[in-house]
């Protein structure tokens, strides 16, 4: 039996790095609004929300879910 997995998985980035990336993307959007950056913000929020170590209280988690919905809308409106 092969000890190495045959499926490739993306390495897990820490929640601290994802939150830093989110802040950076939000500042970038503030300087130069674009649907691409809005989509990157939503993708970052997706990764954060699905991270196994992201264990925010339900109220804060809801805030992140609303943020993701908002940024998906901004992305789609172009």
QUIWONOR-V514206 format. One record per backbone hydrogen bond with DSSP energy under -1.0 kcal/mol. NH is the residue of the N-H (numbers start at 1). CO is the residue of the C=O. E is the energy in kcal/mol with one decimal. If there is no record, write none. Layout:
BEGIN
((NH;CO;E) (NH;CO;E))
END
This chain:
BEGIN
((18;14;-2.0) (19;15;-2.6) (20;16;-2.1) (21;17;-2.6) (22;18;-2.5) (23;19;-2.4) (24;20;-2.2) (25;21;-2.7) (26;22;-2.4) (27;23;-2.3) (28;24;-2.4) (29;25;-2.6) (30;26;-2.0) (31;27;-1.6) (32;28;-2.7) (38;34;-2.1) (39;35;-2.3) (40;36;-2.1) (41;37;-2.4) (42;38;-2.2) (43;39;-2.5) (44;40;-2.3) (45;41;-2.4) (46;42;-2.3) (47;43;-2.4) (48;44;-2.4) (49;45;-2.9) (50;46;-1.8) (51;48;-1.0) (54;51;-1.5) (55;53;-1.3) (61;57;-2.6) (62;58;-2.3) (63;59;-1.4) (64;60;-1.9) (65;61;-2.1) (66;62;-2.7) (67;63;-2.4) (68;64;-2.4) (69;65;-2.2) (70;66;-2.6) (71;67;-2.8) (72;68;-2.2) (73;69;-1.9) (74;70;-2.6) (75;71;-2.3) (76;72;-2.4) (77;73;-2.0))
END
